[in-house]
């Protein structure tokens, strides 16, 4: 029961990030994008660091290294397939040209949030430290994504109130995913380490396919260097978390 409570707290925290898009209304388009790209850089670093410093080492304690590599590739390909099938795309700008995809974006984001919840549950069932670290990496990624999703809904025709409501409705699916993951994995004798490897592959895909390409679009050398430093800070932060033990 303690694990379930922690999973509920973690997934609810992730769900609350669906409201963060409202803060973009206080910035003009240029300032909003400038701040978001810095968050994207931090997100990319934390996801890469979380994969290589936490998920992969933890899974390698239970699986042979060749099996770890196999499941990493499975996770990488899995997210590629999800992106193609559901047209799920990450938007890291205040506005995105997706008028006809606003509702589809909600559906794809709901699938994504369910997976986030399932991943958080599987991590907590391994140990609490890994659960909180995985939650932290997901939160760092959700901040720029949820901000972008809010912009997508506004640009797609939703008013501010409906955009917040529907984005939150999509966000709470993470809680459903967390509970489903807890129940499904608690009732089976699966070796959860393979899920950590799959999650690592997903994190690497998101960082390499969606986040780092956004960083590369910056033409200013000064801003590119700042983005690189922020990216490295994200990696360093996840490395430092290896030495902390969460209750």
SERO-4910 file (N, C-alpha, C, O; in steps of 0.05 Angstrom, whole numbers):
BEGIN
 pado doro    nc1    nc2    nc3   cac1   cac2   cac3    cc1    cc2    cc3    oc1    oc2    oc3
  Unk    A     17    -24      0      0      0      0     17     25      0     10     45    -12
  Unk    A     40     24     14     58     47     14     67     54    -14     69     78    -21
  Unk    A     74     34    -29     83     38    -57     61     52    -73     67     70    -89
  Unk    A     36     43    -70     14     55    -85     11     84    -78      6    101    -95
  Unk    A     14     91    -52     11    119    -44     33    136    -57     27    158    -66
  Unk    A     57    126    -57     79    141    -70     74    144    -99     80    165   -111
  Unk    A     64    123   -112     58    125   -141     36    146   -146     38    161   -165
  Unk    A     16    146   -129     -6    166   -132      5    194   -129     -3    212   -143
  Unk    A     22    198   -109     34    225   -104     50    234   -128     48    256   -138
  Unk    A     67    215   -138     84    222   -161     69    228   -186     74    247   -200
  Unk    A     49    211   -192     33    214   -217     15    239   -215     11    253   -235
  Unk    A      5    245   -191    -11    269   -188      6    294   -192     -4    313   -203
  Unk    A     30    293   -182     49    315   -186     54    320   -215     54    343   -224
  Unk    A     58    298   -230     62    301   -259     37    312   -272     39    329   -291
  Unk    A     13    303   -263    -12    313   -275    -16    343   -271    -26    356   -289
  Unk    A     -7    353   -248    -11    382   -243      5    399   -262     -2    423   -265
  Unk    A     25    388   -275     41    404   -294     24    412   -318     33    429   -333
  Unk    A      1    400   -322    -16    407   -344    -26    436   -342    -34    448   -362
  Unk    A    -24    448   -318    -33    475   -314    -10    495   -319    -15    519   -319
  Unk    A     14    485   -324     36    504   -326     35    521   -351     47    543   -352
  Unk    A     20    512   -371     18    528   -395      6    556   -391     11    574   -407
  Unk    A     -9    559   -370    -22    585   -365     -1    607   -361     -7    630   -367
  Unk    A     23    600   -352     44    620   -347     54    632   -373     65    654   -373
  Unk    A     50    618   -395     59    629   -421     43    653   -429     51    669   -446
  Unk    A     20    656   -418      3    679   -424     14    705   -414      6    727   -423
  Unk    A     33    703   -395     45    728   -384     70    737   -400     81    757   -394
  Unk    A     77    721   -420    101    728   -436     92    732   -465     73    720   -474
  Unk    A    107    749   -480    102    751   -508    114    726   -522    128    711   -509
  Unk    A    107    723   -548    115    698   -562    146    694   -562    155    672   -558
  Unk    A    161    716   -566    190    714   -567    202    706   -540    219    688   -539
  Unk    A    193    718   -518    203    712   -492    195    684   -483    210    669   -471
  Unk    A    171    676   -491    161    649   -484    178    628   -497    186    609   -484
  Unk    A    184    631   -523    201    611   -537    229    610   -526    241    589   -523
  Unk    A    240    634   -519    267    635   -508    269    620   -482    289    606   -477
  Unk    A    249    623   -464    250    609   -439    245    579   -443    257    562   -429
  Unk    A    227    572   -462    221    544   -466    245    528   -477    249    505   -469
  Unk    A    261    541   -494    284    526   -505    305    520   -484    319    500   -486
  Unk    A    307    537   -464    325    531   -442    314    507   -426    330    490   -417
  Unk    A    288    506   -422    276    483   -408    279    457   -425    283    436   -413
  Unk    A    277    460   -451    281    437   -469    309    426   -465    313    402   -464
  Unk    A    329    444   -463    357    436   -460    361    421   -434    374    400   -433
  Unk    A    349    432   -412    350    419   -386    337    391   -387    347    372   -376
  Unk    A    313    391   -400    299    366   -403    315    344   -417    316    321   -409
  Unk    A    328    352   -439    344    334   -455    366    322   -438    372    298   -439
  Unk    A    379    339   -422    401    330   -405    392    311   -383    405    291   -378
  Unk    A    369    317   -370    360    300   -349    350    273   -359    353    253   -346
  Unk    A    339    272   -383    329    247   -394    353    229   -402    352    205   -398
  Unk    A    373    241   -415    397    226   -422    411    216   -397    419    193   -395
  Unk    A    414    234   -377    427    226   -352    411    205   -337    423    187   -326
  Unk    A    384    208   -337    368    188   -323    370    161   -336    371    141   -322
  Unk    A    372    160   -363    375    135   -377    402    121   -371    403     98   -363
  Unk    A    423    137   -373    450    125   -372    461    122   -343    478    105   -338
  Unk    A    452    139   -325    463    138   -298    445    123   -278    454    116   -257
  Unk    A    420    118   -285    402    106   -267    388     81   -278    391     59   -267
  Unk    A    373     84   -300    357     63   -310    373     39   -321    368     16   -315
  Unk    A    393     46   -337    410     25   -349    426     10   -328    427    -14   -328
  Unk    A    441     25   -310    456     11   -289    438     -7   -271    446    -29   -264
  Unk    A    414      4   -265    396    -12   -247    387    -37   -261    387    -59   -249
  Unk    A    379    -35   -287    370    -59   -301    392    -79   -306    387   -103   -307
  Unk    A    417    -69   -309    439    -87   -313    446   -104   -289    461   -124   -291
  Unk    A    436    -96   -266    440   -112   -242    423   -138   -242    429   -157   -227
  Unk    A    402   -137   -258    383   -160   -259    383   -175   -285    375   -198   -286
  Unk    A    393   -162   -306    393   -174   -333    421   -175   -345    439   -160   -337
  Unk    A    425   -194   -363    450   -194   -378    452   -170   -396    431   -160   -405
  Unk    A    476   -160   -400    480   -135   -414    468   -136   -443    458   -116   -453
  Unk    A    470   -159   -455    458   -161   -482    428   -159   -482    416   -148   -501
  Unk    A    415   -169   -460    386   -166   -457    379   -137   -451    358   -126   -461
  Unk    A    396   -123   -435    391    -95   -430    392    -79   -456    374    -63   -461
  Unk    A    412    -85   -472    415    -71   -498    390    -76   -516    380    -59   -530
  Unk    A    381   -101   -516    358   -109   -532    333    -93   -524    319    -82   -542
  Unk    A    328    -91   -498    304    -78   -489    306    -47   -492    286    -34   -496
  Unk    A    331    -37   -492    334     -8   -497    326     -2   -526    312     18   -531
  Unk    A    334    -19   -544    326    -16   -573    296    -19   -576    284     -5   -591
  Unk    A    284    -38   -561    255    -42   -562    241    -17   -553    222     -8   -566
  Unk    A    251     -4   -531    239     20   -522    241     43   -542    223     59   -546
  Unk    A    265     45   -554    270     65   -574    251     63   -598    238     82   -607
  Unk    A    248     38   -608    231     33   -631    201     36   -623    185     46   -639
  Unk    A    194     28   -598    167     30   -588    157     59   -590    135     64   -599
  Unk    A    173     78   -581    165    106   -581    164    117   -609    148    134   -615
  Unk    A    181    107   -627    180    115   -655    153    106   -667    141    122   -682
  Unk    A    145     81   -661    120     71   -671     96     87   -660     78     94   -675
  Unk    A     97     92   -634     75    108   -622     73    135   -635     51    145   -641
  Unk    A     95    148   -640     96    174   -653     84    173   -680     69    192   -688
  Unk    A     89    152   -695     79    149   -722     49    142   -723     34    154   -738
  Unk    A     41    123   -706     13    114   -706     -6    136   -697    -27    140   -709
  Unk    A      1    149   -674    -17    168   -662    -11    197   -671    -24    215   -661
  Unk    A      8    200   -689     16    227   -697     24    243   -673     22    268   -673
  Unk    A     32    229   -651     40    243   -627     66    258   -631     86    246   -639
  Unk    A     66    283   -627     90    299   -631     93    318   -607     74    326   -595
  Unk    A    118    324   -601    124    343   -580    125    371   -591    139    376   -610
  Unk    A    111    388   -578    112    417   -586    125    432   -564    116    431   -541
  Unk    A    147    446   -570    162    460   -550    162    490   -556    181    504   -550
  Unk    A    141    499   -569    138    528   -574    111    537   -563     94    521   -556
  Unk    A    109    563   -560     84    574   -550     61    568   -569     38    565   -560
  Unk    A     67    567   -595     46    560   -615     58    540   -635     81    540   -641
  Unk    A     40    523   -645     49    503   -665     27    502   -687      3    505   -681
  Unk    A     36    499   -711     17    499   -734      3    472   -736     10    455   -753
  Unk    A    -16    467   -718    -30    441   -718    -60    445   -713    -72    430   -697
  Unk    A    -72    463   -727   -100    469   -724   -117    444   -724   -133    439   -706
  Unk    A   -114    427   -744   -130    403   -747   -121    380   -729   -134    359   -728
  Unk    A   -100    384   -715    -89    363   -698    -93    368   -668    -82    353   -652
  Unk    A   -108    388   -661   -110    395   -633   -123    372   -617   -112    365   -595
  Unk    A   -145    361   -627   -157    338   -613   -140    313   -614   -139    298   -594
  Unk    A   -127    309   -636   -110    286   -639    -86    289   -620    -76    269   -609
  Unk    A    -77    313   -616    -55    319   -598    -63    311   -569    -47    300   -554
  Unk    A    -88    317   -562    -98    309   -536    -98    279   -532    -90    269   -512
  Unk    A   -107    265   -553   -108    235   -552    -80    224   -549    -75    207   -532
  Unk    A    -62    234   -566    -34    224   -565    -21    231   -538     -6    215   -528
  Unk    A    -27    255   -527    -16    262   -501    -27    245   -479    -13    239   -460
  Unk    A    -52    237   -482    -64    219   -462    -50    192   -461    -44    181   -440
  Unk    A    -44    181   -485    -29    156   -487     -1    159   -474      8    142   -459
  Unk    A     11    182   -480     38    188   -469     37    189   -439     54    178   -425
  Unk    A     16    203   -428     14    206   -399      8    179   -385     18    174   -363
  Unk    A     -7    162   -399    -12    135   -388     14    119   -386     20    106   -365
  Unk    A     31    121   -406     57    108   -406     74    119   -384     88    104   -370
  Unk    A     74    146   -381     89    158   -359     81    147   -332     99    140   -316
  Unk    A     55    144   -328     46    133   -302     54    104   -298     62     97   -276
  Unk    A     53     89   -320     61     61   -318     91     58   -312    100     42   -296
  Unk    A    107     76   -325    136     76   -321    142     84   -292    160     72   -279
  Unk    A    128    104   -281    133    112   -254    126     89   -235    141     85   -216
  Unk    A    104     76   -239     96     53   -222    118     31   -222    125     21   -201
  Unk    A    127     24   -246    147      3   -248    173     11   -234    186     -7   -222
  Unk    A    180     36   -235    205     46   -222    202     44   -191    221     36   -178
  Unk    A    179     53   -181    175     52   -152    174     23   -142    183     17   -119
  Unk    A    164      4   -158    163    -23   -150    191    -36   -149    195    -57   -136
  Unk    A    211    -24   -163    239    -32   -160    250    -22   -134    258    -37   -117
  Unk    A    250      5   -131    257     17   -105    248     47   -106    244     58   -127
  Unk    A    245     58    -82    235     86    -81    253    106    -93    244    125   -106
  Unk    A    279    102    -90    299    121   -102    295    123   -132    294    145   -143
  Unk    A    294    100   -145    291     99   -174    264    112   -182    262    125   -203
  Unk    A    243    107   -166    217    118   -171    218    149   -172    207    161   -190
  Unk    A    231    161   -152    232    190   -150    250    202   -172    244    223   -183
  Unk    A    271    188   -178    289    197   -199    275    197   -227    277    215   -242
  Unk    A    261    175   -232    246    173   -257    224    194   -258    220    206   -279
  Unk    A    211    199   -236    190    220   -235    202    247   -240    191    263   -255
  Unk    A    226    252   -229    239    278   -233    246    282   -263    242    303   -274
  Unk    A    257    261   -275    264    263   -304    239    268   -321    239    284   -339
  Unk    A    217    255   -314    192    258   -329    181    287   -325    172    300   -344
  Unk    A    183    297   -300    174    324   -294    190    344   -310    178    363   -322
  Unk    A    216    341   -311    233    360   -326    225    360   -356    227    381   -369
  Unk    A    216    337   -366    208    335   -394    180    347   -398    174    359   -418
  Unk    A    163    342   -378    135    351   -380    132    381   -380    113    392   -392
  Unk    A    150    395   -366    147    424   -364    146    438   -392    127    452   -398
  Unk    A    167    433   -409    165    446   -435    143    434   -453    131    447   -469
  Unk    A    138    407   -449    118    394   -466     90    404   -460     75    411   -478
  Unk    A     83    405   -434     56    414   -427     52    443   -434     30    451   -441
  Unk    A     73    459   -433     71    487   -441     65    488   -471     48    504   -479
  Unk    A     78    472   -486     73    471   -515     46    460   -521     33    470   -540
  Unk    A     37    440   -507     11    428   -511    -11    449   -507    -31    449   -521
  Unk    A     -8    465   -486    -27    486   -481    -29    506   -504    -51    514   -512
  Unk    A     -6    512   -515     -5    530   -539    -18    517   -563    -32    530   -578
  Unk    A    -15    491   -566    -28    476   -588    -58    478   -586    -72    483   -606
  Unk    A    -69    474   -562    -98    475   -558   -109    503   -563   -130    506   -576
  Unk    A    -94    524   -554   -103    551   -559   -103    557   -589   -121    569   -600
  Unk    A    -81    548   -602    -78    553   -631    -98    537   -647   -105    544   -669
  Unk    A   -107    515   -635   -126    497   -649   -155    505   -646   -173    492   -656
  Unk    A   -161    527   -631   -188    537   -629   -200    535   -601   -222    546   -597
  Unk    A   -186    523   -581   -197    522   -554   -193    549   -541   -173    563   -545
  Unk    A   -213    557   -524   -209    581   -508   -191    573   -484   -186    550   -480
  Unk    A   -182    593   -468   -163    588   -447   -174    568   -426   -160    550   -417
  Unk    A   -200    572   -418   -212    555   -398   -213    526   -408   -206    507   -393
  Unk    A   -223    522   -432   -225    494   -443   -198    482   -448   -194    458   -444
  Unk    A   -178    498   -456   -151    488   -461   -140    477   -435   -128    456   -435
  Unk    A   -143    492   -413   -133    483   -387   -148    458   -378   -135    439   -368
  Unk    A   -174    458   -381   -191    435   -372   -184    410   -387   -179    389   -375
  Unk    A   -182    411   -414   -176    388   -430   -148    378   -426   -142    354   -426
  Unk    A   -129    397   -422   -101    390   -418    -98    376   -391    -83    357   -389
  Unk    A   -113    385   -371   -112    371   -345   -125    344   -347   -115    325   -334
  Unk    A   -147    342   -362   -160    316   -365   -141    296   -378   -141    272   -371
  Unk    A   -125    306   -397   -105    288   -409    -83    282   -389    -72    259   -389
  Unk    A    -76    301   -372    -55    298   -352    -61    277   -331    -43    262   -323
  Unk    A    -86    276   -322    -93    258   -300    -92    229   -309    -94    210   -293
  Unk    A    -90    224   -335    -88    197   -345    -62    184   -334    -60    159   -333
  Unk    A    -43    201   -327    -18    190   -315    -24    175   -289    -12    155   -283
  Unk    A    -44    185   -274    -52    172   -249    -64    144   -255    -58    124   -242
  Unk    A    -81    143   -276    -93    118   -285    -71     99   -293    -72     75   -286
  Unk    A    -51    109   -308    -29     92   -316    -13     82   -292     -3     59   -292
  Unk    A     -9     99   -272      5     91   -248     -9     69   -233      3     49   -225
  Unk    A    -35     72   -229    -51     51   -215    -52     25   -232    -49      4   -220
  Unk    A    -55     28   -258    -56      4   -275    -29    -10   -274    -28    -35   -272
  Unk    A     -8      5   -274     19     -7   -272     23    -21   -246     34    -43   -245
  Unk    A     15     -9   -224     18    -21   -198      2    -47   -196     13    -67   -186
  Unk    A    -23    -46   -205    -40    -70   -203    -29    -93   -221    -26   -115   -212
  Unk    A    -23    -86   -246    -14   -106   -265     13   -119   -256     16   -143   -258
  Unk    A     31   -102   -248     58   -112   -241     58   -126   -214     75   -143   -209
  Unk    A     40   -118   -196     39   -130   -169     27   -158   -171     33   -175   -154
  Unk    A     10   -162   -191     -4   -188   -193     12   -208   -209      4   -232   -212
  Unk    A     35   -200   -220     51   -218   -236     79   -221   -223     86   -205   -205
  Unk    A     93   -240   -232    121   -244   -222    141   -236   -243    163   -247   -244
  Unk    A    134   -215   -258    153   -206   -279    178   -194   -267    177   -182   -246
  Unk    A    200   -198   -281    225   -185   -274    223   -156   -285    225   -152   -309
  Unk    A    219   -137   -267    213   -110   -276    237    -96   -288    234    -74   -299
  Unk    A    260   -108   -286    284    -96   -297    282    -91   -327    293    -71   -337
  Unk    A    267   -108   -342    265   -104   -370    250    -78   -377    254    -66   -397
  Unk    A    231    -71   -358    216    -46   -362    234    -21   -359    230     -1   -372
  Unk    A    254    -24   -341    273     -2   -338    289      2   -363    294     25   -371
  Unk    A    297    -20   -376    312    -18   -401    295     -5   -423    305     11   -438
  Unk    A    270    -14   -424    252     -2   -444    248     28   -439    248     44   -458
  Unk    A    245     35   -414    242     63   -406    267     79   -414    265    101   -424
  Unk    A    290     67   -410    315     80   -418    315     86   -448    323    107   -457
  Unk    A    306     66   -464    304     70   -493    285     92   -500    290    107   -519
  Unk    A    263     93   -486    243    115   -490    255    142   -484    251    161   -499
  Unk    A    269    144   -462    282    169   -454    302    178   -474    304    202   -482
  Unk    A    318    159   -484    339    166   -504    325    175   -530    335    194   -542
  Unk    A    303    162   -538    290    169   -562    279    198   -560    283    214   -578
  Unk    A    265    204   -538    253    230   -534    274    252   -535    271    273   -548
  Unk    A    296    247   -521    318    266   -520    331    270   -547    335    293   -556
  Unk    A    337    248   -561    351    249   -586    334    257   -609    343    271   -628
  Unk    A    308    249   -609    291    254   -632    275    280   -630    270    293   -650
  Unk    A    267    288   -605    250    311   -602    263    335   -589    258    358   -598
  Unk    A    280    330   -569    291    353   -554    316    365   -565    318    389   -570
  Unk    A    336    348   -570    362    358   -581    358    371   -608    371    391   -613
  Unk    A    341    361   -627    337    375   -652    326    404   -648    332    421   -663
  Unk    A    310    408   -626    301    435   -620    324    453   -613    325    476   -620
  Unk    A    343    441   -598    367    457   -590    384    464   -614    395    486   -615
  Unk    A    385    446   -634    401    451   -658    390    473   -676    404    484   -693
  Unk    A    365    480   -672    353    501   -689    363    529   -682    360    548   -697
  Unk    A    375    531   -658    385    558   -649    409    566   -666    429    551   -668
  Unk    A    408    589   -679    429    599   -696    450    615   -682    473    617   -691
  Unk    A    443    627   -660    461    644   -645    482    626   -630    474    608   -615
  Unk    A    507    632   -634    528    616   -621    527    619   -591    530    600   -576
  Unk    A    522    644   -582    520    649   -553    498    633   -541    502    620   -520
  Unk    A    474    634   -553    451    619   -542    455    589   -544    446    574   -527
  Unk    A    469    581   -565    474    552   -569    492    542   -546    489    520   -536
  Unk    A    512    559   -539    530    551   -517    515    551   -491    520    533   -474
  Unk    A    497    569   -487    481    570   -462    464    544   -461    462    532   -440
  Unk    A    452    537   -484    436    513   -485    453    488   -478    444    470   -465
  Unk    A    477    488   -489    495    465   -484    502    463   -454    502    441   -443
  Unk    A    508    486   -442    514    486   -413    490    476   -397    494    461   -378
  Unk    A    466    486   -404    442    477   -390    438    447   -393    430    433   -375
  Unk    A    442    437   -418    440    409   -423    460    393   -406    452    373   -394
  Unk    A    485    402   -404    505    389   -387    498    390   -358    504    372   -343
  Unk    A    485    412   -350    477    415   -322    455    394   -316    455    382   -294
  Unk    A    438    389   -335    417    368   -332    430    341   -329    422    325   -312
  Unk    A    450    335   -345    465    309   -343    479    307   -316    478    287   -303
  Unk    A    492    329   -308    507    329   -283    489    326   -259    496    313   -240
  Unk    A    465    338   -261    446    335   -239    437    306   -235    436    297   -213
  Unk    A    432    293   -257    424    265   -255    447    247   -245    443    227   -231
  Unk    A    472    255   -252    495    240   -242    497    244   -212    503    225   -197
  Unk    A    493    269   -203    495    275   -174    474    260   -158    479    252   -135
  Unk    A    451    256   -170    429    242   -156    435    213   -151    422    200   -135
  Unk    A    455    203   -164    464    175   -159    473    171   -130    471    149   -119
  Unk    A    482    192   -118    494    190    -91    474    198    -69    482    198    -46
  Unk    A    450    203    -77    429    209    -57    411    185    -54    405    171    -74
  Unk    A    402    180    -30    384    157    -26    357    168    -16    355    181      5
  Unk    A    336    164    -33    309    174    -26    295    153     -9    298    129    -13
  Unk    A    279    162     10    264    144     26    241    133     11    226    117     21
***
